[in-house]
Amino acid sequence: MLGFFTFSKLGWYVVEPSHLLVWALVAAAVLSIKRRRSGAVLTAVCAGILLALLTLPIGNWALRAIEDQYPRPPWPEHVDGVLILGEGLNGEILNARGVPSVGQNGAGFIAAWTLAQKYPQARVVFSGGSGELESGTVPEAQVAEQLFQQMGLSPDRTVYEAKSRNTWENILFSKKLVNPDPHEIWLLVASAYHVPRAMAVAKRLDWDLIPWPSDYLTVGKGPETHLSLSTNLAHLDLAVHEWFGLMIYHLDHKAL
């Protein structure tokens, strides 16, 4: 039987909104070739969805509802540790080119570096293995280690967790690795859209973390004026992924 991790990866590949749109267009083409009226109807529906995504910031609206859940709090007076979640570091680029690539995780490193300078006594933990189905891929922690070394962060302060494959394992393995005291103050660094799911896991695992969103993809107030089909669709994919994750978490906390 497929494990949950494999099932979730394959399942998301099928139901991701941008992929569903592709499947629908393929079905519309097949039905049109067979001269079925349903093919024309499905084509019109897909065209309407694409037009809506081109002219309305639907993805931004969906993502903003998630990002608004945990605003960044005031700077604490004291911090014992900083936990940074891996969010897409590409280990294959490091393996192929010898250069660490931050990808969408760049803001997380900026936030981590800033926190490390402000709280010089704090431990810095990066959590990230490989979220790929293929075995033998370079873990995100290996990329992070090179990046932090190049940034001049002392190895004596850093801890790397390289086995986790998802958010649940990020928090679980990191907690086991550092064994935080209940009275210690730890910050959770992740993109704002990822914070609600990560905090839900942390609470379930009884680790009192302070959320510290590293970056935002949407504005907090007023209309979303940036219109781009690719960006809008990407943000919709992110939003649906996070809502699915939260829903599955409530159904089965081990699913995350």
Phi, psi and omega in degrees: 000150177288137174288167182299319182301311180295317180299317181294321179295312180293320179297318180292326177301326181280317190260000176304132186310315180296326178287322177300324179295322177294313179302320181295320179293322177297316178297321179297320179295316180298315180294325179292321178299324178277006178058042176267138179298328180297333177296317178294321180295314181294323177298317179296320179297314179298319178297320179295320178296316179296320178296319178297318180291334179281329187250344181235137181281058184298316179298319179295320178299315181294321183286325181296325179299330178278315183295334181285349187290328182227087175292156180290129183279174174297158179294126177293155177290327182218142177224131180269331183201155178233122178254120179251128180268133175292137184222043174119020174297134186265099179291334181291328176293317177299318181293322185275323187247346181076013181236125178290134181246125184280331181056226181281358182268006184302317181295328178297322179288324176297314179296318181296318180296316179298316179294321180296326178284323182286327181239078186296344179270353185281142172283147180241119182243127173251128182243119178177115173265237176232129178267011181272154178286330182289139176278157176085005178285153182290125180291152179299326181300327179292322176293315181299321181299317179294319180296314180295324177296317179293331178280351176090016178282128185299132178299337180293340183261347190255144176229139183236126178254116191243012184254343186291146180244346181208182186295319179302313181289328175308307184286317182298308183292323180294320179296318178295326184288317185261344179047064185292143174289142181303336182268356180284152179255117181239139176257142176255115181257120177199162175301147186304324181290338182268341186300314182304318180291319179295321179291325177297320178293314181302319179294321180293328180268007175060044173242113184280091181257146174265121182291135180225084180302128182279330182197164180233150177254352180230160176282153184276333182222158176080181183285150173272107188265343182283118181246120177206127182299313183294316180293317180299317180291321178296319179292325177295318177301314180299314183298313181295322179299315181290321178295319177299315180300316179295321180295314180296324179300317180290333177281323182205104187298337179283349182291337181271000000 
